[in-house]
């Protein structure tokens, strides 16, 4: 199990990351998620991940719920329990209904099976699917 560092015990660089995240969320830095408490042991990794996730999840061509669902699908594929839990929670906060979750899970399950079948059969891509 990862060693978690509470906000009050974090190095200044880690505290600065947590304070930025908490301010954006309108939350108390002491209530930061466990992933940040784990990353606080290595502030350079924490800073880099914070920058990358901030860029990927900021408003853009994809809406916030779609981004959460993509993150959730990858988390399921990678079997990351922490991310499955946190991004299911975030998807629900951003509007995912139970019916959407059911349909989403059906797509994830069939995509996983389709990927495994295509890999097992070593199916070559169709020429029509190549980018031009």
Residue pairs with C-beta under 8 A, 6 or more apart in sequence:
2 34
2 38
3 38
3 41
4 34
4 37
4 38
5 14
5 37
5 38
5 40
5 41
6 30
6 37
7 15
7 18
7 29
7 30
7 32
7 37
8 30
10 18
10 40
11 40
11 43
13 43
13 44
13 46
13 47
14 36
14 39
14 40
14 43
14 46
15 29
17 36
17 40
17 43
17 46
17 47
17 50
18 29
18 32
18 36
18 40
19 29
20 50
21 27
21 29
21 32
21 36
21 50
22 28
22 29
22 31
22 32
33 86
34 82
35 82
35 86
36 46
39 45
39 46
39 49
40 46
56 67
57 64
57 67
57 71
62 70
64 94
65 91
65 94
65 95
65 96
68 87
68 90
68 91
68 94
68 96
69 91
69 96
69 104
71 83
71 87
72 83
72 84
72 87
72 88
72 91
72 104
73 104
73 108
73 111
74 83
75 83
75 84
75 87
76 84
76 108
76 112
77 108
77 112
88 101
91 101
92 101
96 104
